[in-house]
Amino acid sequence: MTSREQFEAWLRTQPHVLNVGVEQDGTYTLHEDRVAWEAWQASREAVEVQLPSLKQIDSGERYVWSDGVFNFKEDAIKAIRAAGIKVKGE
């Protein structure tokens, strides 16, 4: 599902929304919907997760960090959650 599809699904759940109108050029009919879409996009663009450079040391999921060995998947999940983002499948 694209970000726009997620937005429209969320928009339809709002009590004041009777219909999600979209013009031929792709803009939303209602000013409020356009503003909400712009805010949605800005919120997604502001999300950034910084992971350090990694160097794989074996064929599994083990990597070297500057201070030793760790499991990349577990630490990546922690970094993503710390940014306030849900991890799919968790």
Biopython code that builds the backbone (N, CA, C, O; Angstrom):
import numpy as np
from Bio.PDB.StructureBuilder import StructureBuilder

atoms = [
    (1, "MET", "N", (0.848, -1.168, 0.000)),
    (1, "MET", "CA", (0.000, 0.000, 0.000)),
    (1, "MET", "C", (0.901, 1.241, 0.000)),
    (1, "MET", "O", (1.806, 1.359, 0.827)),
    (2, "THR", "N", (0.650, 2.144, -0.917)),
    (2, "THR", "CA", (1.445, 3.376, -0.992)),
    (2, "THR", "C", (1.088, 4.301, 0.170)),
    (2, "THR", "O", (0.079, 4.112, 0.850)),
    (3, "SER", "N", (1.934, 5.298, 0.379)),
    (3, "SER", "CA", (1.668, 6.278, 1.421)),
    (3, "SER", "C", (0.341, 7.000, 1.164)),
    (3, "SER", "O", (-0.418, 7.267, 2.095)),
    (4, "ARG", "N", (0.076, 7.307, -0.090)),
    (4, "ARG", "CA", (-1.184, 7.992, -0.420)),
    (4, "ARG", "C", (-2.379, 7.082, -0.137)),
    (4, "ARG", "O", (-3.393, 7.547, 0.383)),
    (5, "GLU", "N", (-2.277, 5.818, -0.463)),
    (5, "GLU", "CA", (-3.360, 4.868, -0.164)),
    (5, "GLU", "C", (-3.565, 4.752, 1.344)),
    (5, "GLU", "O", (-4.701, 4.677, 1.813)),
    (6, "GLN", "N", (-2.467, 4.738, 2.104)),
    (6, "GLN", "CA", (-2.575, 4.707, 3.567)),
    (6, "GLN", "C", (-3.272, 5.968, 4.070)),
    (6, "GLN", "O", (-4.137, 5.905, 4.943)),
    (7, "PHE", "N", (-2.884, 7.113, 3.509)),
    (7, "PHE", "CA", (-3.508, 8.380, 3.904)),
    (7, "PHE", "C", (-5.001, 8.353, 3.630)),
    (7, "PHE", "O", (-5.797, 8.708, 4.499)),
    (8, "GLU", "N", (-5.387, 7.939, 2.437)),
    (8, "GLU", "CA", (-6.805, 7.936, 2.086)),
    (8, "GLU", "C", (-7.589, 6.957, 2.943)),
    (8, "GLU", "O", (-8.736, 7.228, 3.296)),
    (9, "ALA", "N", (-6.989, 5.824, 3.283)),
    (9, "ALA", "CA", (-7.655, 4.870, 4.178)),
    (9, "ALA", "C", (-7.867, 5.510, 5.548)),
    (9, "ALA", "O", (-8.940, 5.387, 6.139)),
    (10, "TRP", "N", (-6.838, 6.194, 6.047)),
    (10, "TRP", "CA", (-6.969, 6.889, 7.325)),
    (10, "TRP", "C", (-8.020, 7.996, 7.230)),
    (10, "TRP", "O", (-8.858, 8.142, 8.120)),
    (11, "LEU", "N", (-7.971, 8.774, 6.143)),
    (11, "LEU", "CA", (-8.895, 9.892, 5.966)),
    (11, "LEU", "C", (-10.344, 9.414, 6.007)),
    (11, "LEU", "O", (-11.200, 10.072, 6.598)),
    (12, "ARG", "N", (-10.614, 8.286, 5.389)),
    (12, "ARG", "CA", (-11.990, 7.749, 5.369)),
    (12, "ARG", "C", (-12.485, 7.349, 6.757)),
    (12, "ARG", "O", (-13.693, 7.240, 6.968)),
    (13, "THR", "N", (-11.582, 7.130, 7.701)),
    (13, "THR", "CA", (-11.997, 6.750, 9.059)),
    (13, "THR", "C", (-12.345, 7.955, 9.919)),
    (13, "THR", "O", (-12.859, 7.797, 11.025)),
    (14, "GLN", "N", (-12.068, 9.165, 9.421)),
    (14, "GLN", "CA", (-12.331, 10.363, 10.210)),
    (14, "GLN", "C", (-13.827, 10.672, 10.195)),
    (14, "GLN", "O", (-14.468, 10.611, 9.146)),
    (15, "PRO", "N", (-14.379, 11.003, 11.363)),
    (15, "PRO", "CA", (-15.827, 11.179, 11.469)),
    (15, "PRO", "C", (-16.401, 12.286, 10.583)),
    (15, "PRO", "O", (-17.565, 12.208, 10.191)),
    (16, "HIS", "N", (-15.624, 13.298, 10.265)),
    (16, "HIS", "CA", (-16.143, 14.417, 9.463)),
    (16, "HIS", "C", (-16.060, 14.145, 7.955)),
    (16, "HIS", "O", (-16.563, 14.944, 7.165)),
    (17, "VAL", "N", (-15.448, 13.056, 7.548)),
    (17, "VAL", "CA", (-15.244, 12.783, 6.130)),
    (17, "VAL", "C", (-16.381, 11.912, 5.599)),
    (17, "VAL", "O", (-16.576, 10.782, 6.047)),
    (18, "LEU", "N", (-17.117, 12.449, 4.652)),
    (18, "LEU", "CA", (-18.185, 11.697, 4.006)),
    (18, "LEU", "C", (-17.692, 11.055, 2.713)),
    (18, "LEU", "O", (-18.126, 9.965, 2.341)),
    (19, "ASN", "N", (-16.779, 11.749, 2.036)),
    (19, "ASN", "CA", (-16.264, 11.274, 0.753)),
    (19, "ASN", "C", (-14.874, 11.879, 0.551)),
    (19, "ASN", "O", (-14.620, 13.015, 0.950)),
    (20, "VAL", "N", (-13.987, 11.117, -0.064)),
    (20, "VAL", "CA", (-12.659, 11.637, -0.394)),
    (20, "VAL", "C", (-12.687, 11.989, -1.876)),
    (20, "VAL", "O", (-12.613, 11.117, -2.742)),
    (21, "GLY", "N", (-12.797, 13.295, -2.146)),
    (21, "GLY", "CA", (-12.856, 13.753, -3.533)),
    (21, "GLY", "C", (-11.470, 14.060, -4.071)),
    (21, "GLY", "O", (-10.667, 14.720, -3.413)),
    (22, "VAL", "N", (-11.198, 13.571, -5.281)),
    (22, "VAL", "CA", (-9.909, 13.806, -5.928)),
    (22, "VAL", "C", (-10.171, 14.382, -7.314)),
    (22, "VAL", "O", (-10.957, 13.843, -8.093)),
    (23, "GLU", "N", (-9.492, 15.488, -7.600)),
    (23, "GLU", "CA", (-9.621, 16.139, -8.911)),
    (23, "GLU", "C", (-8.838, 15.349, -9.965)),
    (23, "GLU", "O", (-8.060, 14.459, -9.622)),
    (24, "GLN", "N", (-9.042, 15.671, -11.243)),
    (24, "GLN", "CA", (-8.342, 14.985, -12.327)),
    (24, "GLN", "C", (-6.830, 15.131, -12.225)),
    (24, "GLN", "O", (-6.086, 14.241, -12.637)),
    (25, "ASP", "N", (-6.372, 16.265, -11.668)),
    (25, "ASP", "CA", (-4.927, 16.467, -11.540)),
    (25, "ASP", "C", (-4.339, 15.786, -10.301)),
    (25, "ASP", "O", (-3.146, 15.911, -10.023)),
    (26, "GLY", "N", (-5.182, 15.071, -9.563)),
    (26, "GLY", "CA", (-4.712, 14.322, -8.398)),
    (26, "GLY", "C", (-4.805, 15.062, -7.083)),
    (26, "GLY", "O", (-4.557, 14.475, -6.030)),
    (27, "THR", "N", (-5.159, 16.349, -7.116)),
    (27, "THR", "CA", (-5.311, 17.091, -5.872)),
    (27, "THR", "C", (-6.652, 16.738, -5.235)),
    (27, "THR", "O", (-7.584, 16.298, -5.908)),
    (28, "TYR", "N", (-6.723, 16.940, -3.940)),
    (28, "TYR", "CA", (-7.967, 16.671, -3.229)),
    (28, "TYR", "C", (-8.931, 17.833, -3.395)),
    (28, "TYR", "O", (-8.522, 18.994, -3.431)),
    (29, "THR", "N", (-10.201, 17.516, -3.494)),
    (29, "THR", "CA", (-11.245, 18.508, -3.719)),
    (29, "THR", "C", (-11.351, 19.485, -2.559)),
    (29, "THR", "O", (-11.409, 20.697, -2.765)),
    (30, "LEU", "N", (-11.377, 18.963, -1.347)),
    (30, "LEU", "CA", (-11.542, 19.823, -0.172)),
    (30, "LEU", "C", (-10.199, 20.369, 0.305)),
    (30, "LEU", "O", (-9.190, 19.663, 0.329)),
    (31, "HIS", "N", (-10.217, 21.630, 0.678)),
    (31, "HIS", "CA", (-9.012, 22.286, 1.202)),
    (31, "HIS", "C", (-8.468, 21.529, 2.415)),
    (31, "HIS", "O", (-7.259, 21.335, 2.542)),
    (32, "GLU", "N", (-9.358, 21.107, 3.293)),
    (32, "GLU", "CA", (-8.949, 20.394, 4.507)),
    (32, "GLU", "C", (-8.205, 19.101, 4.165)),
    (32, "GLU", "O", (-7.229, 18.747, 4.825)),
    (33, "ASP", "N", (-8.669, 18.407, 3.138)),
    (33, "ASP", "CA", (-8.009, 17.169, 2.717)),
    (33, "ASP", "C", (-6.634, 17.463, 2.123)),
    (33, "ASP", "O", (-5.690, 16.702, 2.336)),
    (34, "ARG", "N", (-6.519, 18.564, 1.379)),
    (34, "ARG", "CA", (-5.216, 18.957, 0.807)),
    (34, "ARG", "C", (-4.225, 19.284, 1.920)),
    (34, "ARG", "O", (-3.067, 18.871, 1.871)),
    (35, "VAL", "N", (-4.680, 20.020, 2.912)),
    (35, "VAL", "CA", (-3.813, 20.379, 4.037)),
    (35, "VAL", "C", (-3.399, 19.119, 4.803)),
    (35, "VAL", "O", (-2.235, 18.966, 5.175)),
    (36, "ALA", "N", (-4.352, 18.229, 5.034)),
    (36, "ALA", "CA", (-4.041, 16.985, 5.744)),
    (36, "ALA", "C", (-3.035, 16.149, 4.950)),
    (36, "ALA", "O", (-2.137, 15.549, 5.541)),
    (37, "TRP", "N", (-3.171, 16.100, 3.627)),
    (37, "TRP", "CA", (-2.245, 15.351, 2.776)),
    (37, "TRP", "C", (-0.840, 15.949, 2.851)),
    (37, "TRP", "O", (0.148, 15.219, 2.935)),
    (38, "GLU", "N", (-0.758, 17.271, 2.820)),
    (38, "GLU", "CA", (0.544, 17.935, 2.933)),
    (38, "GLU", "C", (1.188, 17.635, 4.287)),
    (38, "GLU", "O", (2.394, 17.398, 4.361)),
    (39, "ALA", "N", (0.398, 17.643, 5.346)),
    (39, "ALA", "CA", (0.923, 17.328, 6.676)),
    (39, "ALA", "C", (1.376, 15.870, 6.742)),
    (39, "ALA", "O", (2.411, 15.560, 7.331)),
    (40, "TRP", "N", (0.595, 14.981, 6.136)),
    (40, "TRP", "CA", (0.939, 13.557, 6.092)),
    (40, "TRP", "C", (2.294, 13.369, 5.405)),
    (40, "TRP", "O", (3.164, 12.664, 5.916)),
    (41, "GLN", "N", (2.461, 14.000, 4.252)),
    (41, "GLN", "CA", (3.712, 13.878, 3.503)),
    (41, "GLN", "C", (4.886, 14.427, 4.309)),
    (41, "GLN", "O", (5.953, 13.815, 4.359)),
    (42, "ALA", "N", (4.686, 15.571, 4.932)),
    (42, "ALA", "CA", (5.756, 16.181, 5.724)),
    (42, "ALA", "C", (6.145, 15.282, 6.896)),
    (42, "ALA", "O", (7.322, 15.165, 7.234)),
    (43, "SER", "N", (5.144, 14.649, 7.513)),
    (43, "SER", "CA", (5.446, 13.776, 8.646)),
    (43, "SER", "C", (6.252, 12.561, 8.200)),
    (43, "SER", "O", (7.133, 12.101, 8.927)),
    (44, "ARG", "N", (5.962, 12.042, 7.020)),
    (44, "ARG", "CA", (6.697, 10.887, 6.503)),
    (44, "ARG", "C", (8.112, 11.273, 6.091)),
    (44, "ARG", "O", (9.051, 10.498, 6.271)),
    (45, "GLU", "N", (8.258, 12.462, 5.543)),
    (45, "GLU", "CA", (9.573, 12.901, 5.100)),
    (45, "GLU", "C", (10.494, 13.188, 6.282)),
    (45, "GLU", "O", (11.714, 13.064, 6.173)),
    (46, "ALA", "N", (9.904, 13.572, 7.408)),
    (46, "ALA", "CA", (10.696, 13.901, 8.584)),
    (46, "ALA", "C", (11.264, 12.662, 9.272)),
    (46, "ALA", "O", (12.174, 12.781, 10.093)),
    (47, "VAL", "N", (10.748, 11.483, 8.954)),
    (47, "VAL", "CA", (11.211, 10.250, 9.587)),
    (47, "VAL", "C", (12.565, 9.859, 9.003)),
    (47, "VAL", "O", (12.723, 9.721, 7.790)),
    (48, "GLU", "N", (13.527, 9.685, 9.892)),
    (48, "GLU", "CA", (14.861, 9.303, 9.457)),
    (48, "GLU", "C", (15.471, 8.408, 10.515)),
    (48, "GLU", "O", (15.466, 8.748, 11.698)),
    (49, "VAL", "N", (15.995, 7.275, 10.102)),
    (49, "VAL", "CA", (16.655, 6.358, 11.014)),
    (49, "VAL", "C", (18.100, 6.246, 10.566)),
    (49, "VAL", "O", (18.379, 5.820, 9.445)),
    (50, "GLN", "N", (19.012, 6.626, 11.438)),
    (50, "GLN", "CA", (20.436, 6.590, 11.116)),
    (50, "GLN", "C", (21.053, 5.325, 11.700)),
    (50, "GLN", "O", (21.062, 5.132, 12.915)),
    (51, "LEU", "N", (21.562, 4.476, 10.836)),
    (51, "LEU", "CA", (22.285, 3.294, 11.267)),
    (51, "LEU", "C", (23.760, 3.494, 10.944)),
    (51, "LEU", "O", (24.092, 4.090, 9.919)),
    (52, "PRO", "N", (24.647, 3.004, 11.800)),
    (52, "PRO", "CA", (26.069, 3.151, 11.526)),
    (52, "PRO", "C", (26.498, 2.258, 10.369)),
    (52, "PRO", "O", (25.778, 1.339, 9.977)),
    (53, "SER", "N", (27.671, 2.540, 9.833)),
    (53, "SER", "CA", (28.219, 1.687, 8.788)),
    (53, "SER", "C", (28.475, 0.295, 9.365)),
    (53, "SER", "O", (28.901, 0.153, 10.511)),
    (54, "LEU", "N", (28.216, -0.699, 8.576)),
    (54, "LEU", "CA", (28.365, -2.083, 9.030)),
    (54, "LEU", "C", (29.354, -2.824, 8.147)),
    (54, "LEU", "O", (29.527, -2.502, 6.972)),
    (55, "LYS", "N", (29.991, -3.810, 8.728)),
    (55, "LYS", "CA", (30.893, -4.672, 7.977)),
    (55, "LYS", "C", (30.531, -6.111, 8.320)),
    (55, "LYS", "O", (30.675, -6.529, 9.469)),
    (56, "GLN", "N", (30.068, -6.862, 7.346)),
    (56, "GLN", "CA", (29.651, -8.241, 7.590)),
    (56, "GLN", "C", (30.878, -9.101, 7.871)),
    (56, "GLN", "O", (31.885, -9.004, 7.170)),
    (57, "ILE", "N", (30.789, -9.947, 8.902)),
    (57, "ILE", "CA", (31.925, -10.802, 9.239)),
    (57, "ILE", "C", (31.655, -12.278, 8.997)),
    (57, "ILE", "O", (32.573, -13.092, 9.095)),
    (58, "ASP", "N", (30.435, -12.638, 8.689)),
    (58, "ASP", "CA", (30.178, -14.022, 8.298)),
    (58, "ASP", "C", (28.950, -14.046, 7.397)),
    (58, "ASP", "O", (28.407, -12.992, 7.068)),
    (59, "SER", "N", (28.519, -15.203, 7.006)),
    (59, "SER", "CA", (27.420, -15.297, 6.046)),
    (59, "SER", "C", (26.042, -15.178, 6.700)),
    (59, "SER", "O", (25.029, -15.160, 6.000)),
    (60, "GLY", "N", (25.992, -15.095, 8.034)),
    (60, "GLY", "CA", (24.720, -14.963, 8.737)),
    (60, "GLY", "C", (24.346, -13.512, 8.931)),
    (60, "GLY", "O", (24.672, -12.654, 8.110)),
    (61, "GLU", "N", (23.652, -13.247, 10.039)),
    (61, "GLU", "CA", (23.211, -11.887, 10.326)),
    (61, "GLU", "C", (24.113, -11.221, 11.365)),
    (61, "GLU", "O", (23.687, -10.293, 12.054)),
    (62, "ARG", "N", (25.349, -11.687, 11.478)),
    (62, "ARG", "CA", (26.278, -11.108, 12.451)),
    (62, "ARG", "C", (27.142, -10.058, 11.773)),
    (62, "ARG", "O", (27.651, -10.287, 10.675)),
    (63, "TYR", "N", (27.311, -8.926, 12.406)),
    (63, "TYR", "CA", (28.046, -7.808, 11.834)),
    (63, "TYR", "C", (29.003, -7.240, 12.879)),
    (63, "TYR", "O", (28.859, -7.506, 14.072)),
    (64, "VAL", "N", (29.964, -6.470, 12.430)),
    (64, "VAL", "CA", (30.882, -5.786, 13.332)),
    (64, "VAL", "C", (30.457, -4.331, 13.461)),
    (64, "VAL", "O", (30.230, -3.654, 12.458)),
    (65, "TRP", "N", (30.352, -3.857, 14.676)),
    (65, "TRP", "CA", (30.135, -2.453, 14.970)),
    (65, "TRP", "C", (31.457, -1.953, 15.527)),
    (65, "TRP", "O", (32.323, -2.762, 15.860)),
    (66, "SER", "N", (31.631, -0.677, 15.634)),
    (66, "SER", "CA", (32.918, -0.165, 16.107)),
    (66, "SER", "C", (33.274, -0.688, 17.500)),
    (66, "SER", "O", (34.454, -0.802, 17.829)),
    (67, "ASP", "N", (32.271, -1.008, 18.321)),
    (67, "ASP", "CA", (32.560, -1.486, 19.671)),
    (67, "ASP", "C", (32.343, -2.988, 19.840)),
    (67, "ASP", "O", (32.257, -3.465, 20.971)),
    (68, "GLY", "N", (32.252, -3.738, 18.756)),
    (68, "GLY", "CA", (32.140, -5.183, 18.870)),
    (68, "GLY", "C", (31.104, -5.774, 17.953)),
    (68, "GLY", "O", (30.628, -5.123, 17.022)),
    (69, "VAL", "N", (30.761, -7.014, 18.225)),
    (69, "VAL", "CA", (29.839, -7.765, 17.380)),
    (69, "VAL", "C", (28.424, -7.641, 17.940)),
    (69, "VAL", "O", (28.232, -7.667, 19.156)),
    (70, "PHE", "N", (27.443, -7.508, 17.067)),
    (70, "PHE", "CA", (26.044, -7.482, 17.485)),
    (70, "PHE", "C", (25.190, -8.104, 16.398)),
    (70, "PHE", "O", (25.664, -8.345, 15.288)),
    (71, "ASN", "N", (23.947, -8.362, 16.715)),
    (71, "ASN", "CA", (23.006, -8.896, 15.746)),
    (71, "ASN", "C", (22.345, -7.721, 15.048)),
    (71, "ASN", "O", (21.607, -6.961, 15.676)),
    (72, "PHE", "N", (22.603, -7.564, 13.751)),
    (72, "PHE", "CA", (22.119, -6.404, 12.999)),
    (72, "PHE", "C", (20.606, -6.268, 13.056)),
    (72, "PHE", "O", (20.094, -5.171, 13.281)),
    (73, "LYS", "N", (19.889, -7.357, 12.858)),
    (73, "LYS", "CA", (18.428, -7.280, 12.820)),
    (73, "LYS", "C", (17.870, -6.731, 14.129)),
    (73, "LYS", "O", (17.029, -5.833, 14.111)),
    (74, "GLU", "N", (18.319, -7.247, 15.241)),
    (74, "GLU", "CA", (17.810, -6.794, 16.538)),
    (74, "GLU", "C", (18.128, -5.321, 16.780)),
    (74, "GLU", "O", (17.271, -4.570, 17.248)),
    (75, "ASP", "N", (19.348, -4.905, 16.466)),
    (75, "ASP", "CA", (19.712, -3.511, 16.694)),
    (75, "ASP", "C", (19.013, -2.580, 15.708)),
    (75, "ASP", "O", (18.677, -1.451, 16.065)),
    (76, "ALA", "N", (18.791, -3.029, 14.488)),
    (76, "ALA", "CA", (18.061, -2.214, 13.517)),
    (76, "ALA", "C", (16.625, -2.008, 13.992)),
    (76, "ALA", "O", (16.088, -0.905, 13.891)),
    (77, "ILE", "N", (16.005, -3.062, 14.509)),
    (77, "ILE", "CA", (14.644, -2.960, 15.037)),
    (77, "ILE", "C", (14.601, -1.974, 16.204)),
    (77, "ILE", "O", (13.673, -1.171, 16.300)),
    (78, "LYS", "N", (15.587, -2.028, 17.083)),
    (78, "LYS", "CA", (15.641, -1.086, 18.215)),
    (78, "LYS", "C", (15.747, 0.353, 17.714)),
    (78, "LYS", "O", (15.074, 1.241, 18.236)),
    (79, "ALA", "N", (16.588, 0.589, 16.705)),
    (79, "ALA", "CA", (16.758, 1.941, 16.167)),
    (79, "ALA", "C", (15.471, 2.433, 15.525)),
    (79, "ALA", "O", (15.108, 3.599, 15.673)),
    (80, "ILE", "N", (14.788, 1.559, 14.820)),
    (80, "ILE", "CA", (13.532, 1.937, 14.168)),
    (80, "ILE", "C", (12.478, 2.272, 15.214)),
    (80, "ILE", "O", (11.777, 3.276, 15.090)),
    (81, "ARG", "N", (12.360, 1.442, 16.236)),
    (81, "ARG", "CA", (11.391, 1.720, 17.305)),
    (81, "ARG", "C", (11.726, 3.002, 18.051)),
    (81, "ARG", "O", (10.827, 3.751, 18.433)),
    (82, "ALA", "N", (13.026, 3.264, 18.263)),
    (82, "ALA", "CA", (13.442, 4.483, 18.958)),
    (82, "ALA", "C", (13.027, 5.734, 18.183)),
    (82, "ALA", "O", (12.846, 6.800, 18.771)),
    (83, "ALA", "N", (12.877, 5.602, 16.872)),
    (83, "ALA", "CA", (12.425, 6.729, 16.047)),
    (83, "ALA", "C", (10.903, 6.845, 16.069)),
    (83, "ALA", "O", (10.342, 7.721, 15.410)),
    (84, "GLY", "N", (10.228, 5.972, 16.820)),
    (84, "GLY", "CA", (8.779, 6.031, 16.924)),
    (84, "GLY", "C", (8.039, 5.365, 15.796)),
    (84, "GLY", "O", (6.880, 5.682, 15.529)),
    (85, "ILE", "N", (8.719, 4.419, 15.114)),
    (85, "ILE", "CA", (8.113, 3.743, 13.969)),
    (85, "ILE", "C", (7.841, 2.293, 14.347)),
    (85, "ILE", "O", (8.674, 1.644, 14.979)),
    (86, "LYS", "N", (6.674, 1.788, 13.958)),
    (86, "LYS", "CA", (6.349, 0.385, 14.179)),
    (86, "LYS", "C", (7.108, -0.470, 13.194)),
    (86, "LYS", "O", (7.351, -0.057, 12.060)),
    (87, "VAL", "N", (7.488, -1.672, 13.627)),
    (87, "VAL", "CA", (8.166, -2.631, 12.764)),
    (87, "VAL", "C", (7.125, -3.637, 12.281)),
    (87, "VAL", "O", (6.476, -4.305, 13.087)),
    (88, "LYS", "N", (6.971, -3.741, 10.974)),
    (88, "LYS", "CA", (5.976, -4.636, 10.393)),
    (88, "LYS", "C", (6.242, -6.075, 10.816)),
    (88, "LYS", "O", (7.385, -6.530, 10.796)),
    (89, "GLY", "N", (5.189, -6.788, 11.198)),
    (89, "GLY", "CA", (5.311, -8.181, 11.588)),
    (89, "GLY", "C", (5.633, -8.383, 13.052)),
    (89, "GLY", "O", (5.778, -9.521, 13.499)),
    (90, "GLU", "N", (5.747, -7.315, 13.802)),
    (90, "GLU", "CA", (6.072, -7.417, 15.210)),
    (90, "GLU", "C", (4.845, -7.177, 16.070)),
    (90, "GLU", "O", (4.933, -7.225, 17.297)),
]
sb = StructureBuilder()
sb.init_structure("model")
sb.init_model(0)
sb.init_chain("A")
sb.init_seg("    ")
for serial, (resi, resn, name, xyz) in enumerate(atoms, 1):
    if name == "N":
        sb.init_residue(resn, " ", resi, " ")
    sb.init_atom(name, np.array(xyz, "f"), 0.0, 1.0, " ", f" {name:<3s}", serial, name[0])
structure = sb.get_structure()
